[in-house]
Amino acid sequence: MKGVKNLKKGIASTERYNPNNSELYWLKKYHDKVSTLIPSALNKCVLDAGCGYGLTEPILLSLGAKKVDAFDIDKEAINYCQDKNQSKSLNFGIKDFNKTEFESNYYDLVISLDVLEHLKNYEFYLSNLSKSLTTGGLLFLTTPNKDKSLGLNKFHIKEFTLEEMKQLLERNSFEILEIKGVSSSNEITTISKFVPKIILSLIRNSKFLHKFLVDKLENFHQEDPKDSSELVYLCRKIQIC
């Protein structure tokens, strides 16, 4: 699933953290977003719909989650998570979000981090996230802001504007409680745009250089959603009469 889009399955390969490389940028991004913005997971049954290599699971357990079911289509990632898992509260499994469902009316909190933009059947995915939640349950979802990204990321099948996301969430029985914006530091953005890819590759493969740049320059900060590169949604499932 890495490197090119797999449109037959309706899934774009993802820019995900890989523990076998020094992808510290993604580690910091996920940790900062989840640990600072996610609602309370205390005593909740949580679904992580797109867990990758399991970056968020230790955070969810530290926040008091009672149980976490974490799924991804990437077999390599799930195998890694299962091998490393030492908690009875964690369950990892493989699912294709374009066609498989989750357990209905079961979870108190669902998280979806940078998944929606990689799916062709995104409406089906969101509908199933909604069905999986108990009434009043919370959805914590992040996705790029199309107005800022301009849809240029080769890994993304479809990105959404603020208004498009509002309509999509409301169609699937979600009430938006809060929208926040998160952006990367200007220095990292500039480096990514203007430094040749071969140099970026060398930096990523150098544990020391990559760690130094991420630690010193990267700072994921909140700003007005309209101006941010990524949108963070906190929603509540509502009962449809």
C-alpha positions as CSV (number, residue, x, y, z in Angstrom):
1,M,0.0,0.0,0.0
2,K,3.0,2.3,0.0
3,G,4.3,4.5,-2.7
4,V,1.4,4.8,-5.2
5,K,-2.4,5.1,-5.1
6,N,-4.3,1.9,-5.0
7,L,-7.5,3.1,-6.7
8,K,-8.9,-0.3,-7.4
9,K,-9.4,-0.7,-3.7
10,G,-10.4,3.0,-3.4
11,I,-7.5,3.7,-1.0
12,A,-4.5,6.0,-1.5
13,S,-1.3,4.9,0.0
14,T,-0.7,6.9,3.2
15,E,2.1,9.2,4.5
16,R,2.3,7.3,7.7
17,Y,4.8,6.9,10.5
18,N,6.9,3.8,10.1
19,P,8.9,2.7,13.2
20,N,11.5,1.2,11.0
21,N,12.5,4.6,9.7
22,S,13.1,7.9,11.6
23,E,9.7,9.4,10.8
24,L,9.8,11.6,13.9
25,Y,7.7,14.3,12.2
26,W,4.6,12.0,12.2
27,L,5.3,10.8,15.7
28,K,5.3,14.4,17.0
29,K,2.3,15.4,14.8
30,Y,0.1,12.6,16.1
31,H,1.3,12.9,19.7
32,D,0.7,16.7,19.7
33,K,-2.7,16.5,18.1
34,V,-4.1,13.6,20.1
35,S,-2.7,14.4,23.5
36,T,-3.6,18.1,23.4
37,L,-7.0,18.1,21.6
38,I,-8.7,14.8,22.1
39,P,-11.7,14.7,24.5
40,S,-11.6,12.6,27.6
41,A,-11.2,8.9,27.0
42,L,-11.7,8.0,30.7
43,N,-13.5,4.6,31.0
44,K,-14.6,4.7,27.4
45,C,-14.7,2.1,24.7
46,V,-12.7,3.7,21.8
47,L,-12.5,2.9,18.1
48,D,-9.4,4.0,16.2
49,A,-10.5,3.7,12.6
50,G,-7.1,4.0,10.8
51,C,-4.5,3.3,13.5
52,G,-1.4,2.8,11.3
53,Y,1.5,1.7,13.4
54,G,-0.4,2.4,16.7
55,L,0.9,5.8,17.6
56,T,-2.3,6.9,19.3
57,E,-3.0,3.8,21.4
58,P,-0.5,4.5,24.2
59,I,-2.0,8.0,24.5
60,L,-5.6,6.7,24.6
61,L,-4.6,4.2,27.4
62,S,-2.8,7.0,29.3
63,L,-6.1,9.0,29.1
64,G,-7.9,6.2,30.8
65,A,-9.6,4.4,27.9
66,K,-11.3,1.1,29.1
67,K,-10.9,-0.6,25.8
68,V,-9.4,0.3,22.4
69,D,-10.2,-1.4,19.1
70,A,-7.8,-0.3,16.4
71,F,-8.1,-1.1,12.7
72,D,-6.2,-0.5,9.5
73,I,-6.0,-2.0,6.0
74,D,-2.2,-2.1,6.2
75,K,-1.3,-5.7,7.2
76,E,2.3,-4.8,7.9
77,A,1.3,-2.1,10.3
78,I,-1.2,-4.3,12.1
79,N,1.3,-7.2,12.4
80,Y,3.7,-4.7,14.0
81,C,1.1,-3.5,16.4
82,Q,0.1,-7.0,17.4
83,D,3.7,-8.1,18.0
84,K,4.3,-5.1,20.2
85,N,0.9,-5.1,22.0
86,Q,1.2,-6.0,25.7
87,S,-2.2,-4.7,26.9
88,K,-5.4,-6.7,27.2
89,S,-7.3,-3.5,26.7
90,L,-6.0,-3.2,23.1
91,N,-7.3,-5.1,20.1
92,F,-5.7,-4.7,16.6
93,G,-7.2,-5.9,13.4
94,I,-7.3,-5.5,9.6
95,K,-10.3,-3.8,7.9
96,D,-11.0,-2.2,4.5
97,F,-12.9,0.9,5.5
98,N,-14.5,1.2,2.0
99,K,-16.6,-1.9,2.5
100,T,-16.4,-3.4,6.0
101,E,-18.5,-2.2,9.0
102,F,-17.8,-1.8,12.7
103,E,-19.8,-3.1,15.6
104,S,-23.0,-1.1,15.8
105,N,-24.0,1.2,18.7
106,Y,-21.0,0.1,20.8
107,Y,-18.3,2.8,21.1
108,D,-18.3,5.9,23.3
109,L,-15.5,7.6,21.3
110,V,-14.3,7.2,17.7
111,I,-11.1,8.7,16.4
112,S,-10.2,9.1,12.8
113,L,-6.8,10.7,12.2
114,D,-6.0,11.7,8.6
115,V,-8.0,8.8,7.1
116,L,-11.0,10.3,5.3
117,E,-9.0,11.9,2.5
118,H,-7.5,8.5,1.6
119,L,-10.8,6.8,0.9
120,K,-12.9,6.7,-2.2
121,N,-16.0,5.5,-0.4
122,Y,-15.7,8.2,2.3
123,E,-19.5,8.5,2.8
124,F,-19.7,4.8,3.6
125,Y,-16.9,5.1,6.1
126,L,-18.4,8.1,7.9
127,S,-21.8,6.4,8.0
128,N,-20.2,3.4,9.7
129,L,-18.4,5.5,12.2
130,S,-21.8,7.0,13.1
131,K,-23.5,3.6,13.4
132,S,-20.7,2.3,15.6
133,L,-21.2,5.1,18.2
134,T,-23.8,5.1,20.9
135,T,-26.2,8.0,20.8
136,G,-24.3,11.0,22.3
137,G,-21.0,9.3,21.6
138,L,-18.1,11.5,20.3
139,L,-16.2,11.6,17.0
140,F,-12.7,13.1,16.9
141,L,-11.7,13.5,13.3
142,T,-8.8,15.3,11.5
143,T,-8.5,15.9,7.8
144,P,-6.7,18.5,5.6
145,N,-8.2,21.8,4.8
146,K,-8.7,21.8,1.0
147,D,-8.7,25.6,0.8
148,K,-5.1,25.6,2.0
149,S,-3.8,22.3,0.7
150,L,-5.3,22.9,-2.7
151,G,-5.6,19.1,-3.2
152,L,-2.0,18.8,-4.2
153,N,-1.1,15.8,-2.0
154,K,-0.6,12.8,-4.3
155,F,-1.6,10.4,-1.5
156,H,-5.1,11.9,-1.1
157,I,-8.1,10.8,-3.1
158,K,-10.4,13.6,-2.0
159,E,-10.0,16.6,0.4
160,F,-12.7,18.8,1.8
161,T,-13.4,22.4,2.5
162,L,-14.9,23.5,5.8
163,E,-18.4,23.7,4.3
164,E,-18.1,20.3,2.5
165,M,-17.1,18.7,5.8
166,K,-20.0,20.4,7.7
167,Q,-22.5,19.0,5.2
168,L,-20.9,15.6,5.2
169,L,-20.9,15.3,8.9
170,E,-24.5,16.5,9.3
171,R,-25.7,14.0,6.6
172,N,-24.3,11.2,8.8
173,S,-26.0,12.2,12.1
174,F,-23.2,14.2,13.6
175,E,-23.6,17.5,15.4
176,I,-20.4,19.6,15.2
177,L,-19.4,20.7,18.7
178,E,-16.1,22.3,17.8
179,I,-13.7,22.9,14.9
180,K,-10.1,23.7,15.5
181,G,-7.3,24.4,13.1
182,V,-3.8,23.0,13.3
183,S,-0.8,23.9,11.2
184,S,2.8,22.9,10.9
185,S,5.6,25.5,11.6
186,N,6.4,27.8,8.8
187,E,10.0,26.7,8.8
188,I,9.1,23.0,8.2
189,T,6.6,24.0,5.5
190,T,9.2,26.1,3.7
191,I,11.8,23.3,3.9
192,S,9.3,20.8,2.5
193,K,8.5,23.0,-0.5
194,F,11.9,24.2,-1.6
195,V,14.5,21.6,-0.5
196,P,15.0,19.0,-3.2
197,K,13.4,15.6,-2.5
198,I,16.7,13.8,-2.6
199,I,18.0,16.0,0.2
200,L,14.8,15.5,2.2
201,S,15.3,11.7,1.8
202,L,18.8,11.9,3.1
203,I,17.7,14.0,6.1
204,R,14.9,11.5,6.9
205,N,17.4,8.6,6.7
206,S,19.8,10.4,9.1
207,K,18.5,9.8,12.6
208,F,20.5,12.6,14.0
209,L,19.6,15.3,11.4
210,H,15.9,14.4,11.3
211,K,15.6,14.4,15.0
212,F,17.4,17.7,15.2
213,L,15.2,19.5,12.6
214,V,12.0,18.1,14.0
215,D,12.9,18.9,17.6
216,K,14.2,22.4,16.8
217,L,11.9,23.6,14.1
218,E,8.6,21.7,14.2
219,N,5.8,23.2,16.2
220,F,2.2,22.2,15.6
221,H,0.2,25.1,16.6
222,Q,-3.5,26.0,16.7
223,E,-4.9,28.8,14.5
224,D,-8.2,29.9,12.9
225,P,-9.6,26.9,11.0
226,K,-10.0,29.0,7.8
227,D,-6.2,29.6,7.8
228,S,-5.0,26.2,9.0
229,S,-3.6,23.4,7.0
230,E,-5.5,20.7,8.9
231,L,-9.0,20.7,10.4
232,V,-9.9,19.0,13.7
233,Y,-13.5,18.2,14.4
234,L,-15.2,17.2,17.6
235,C,-18.7,15.9,16.9
236,R,-21.5,14.2,18.8
237,K,-23.7,11.5,17.3
238,I,-27.4,12.7,17.5
239,Q,-30.5,10.6,17.6
240,I,-32.5,10.8,14.4
241,C,-36.2,10.8,15.1
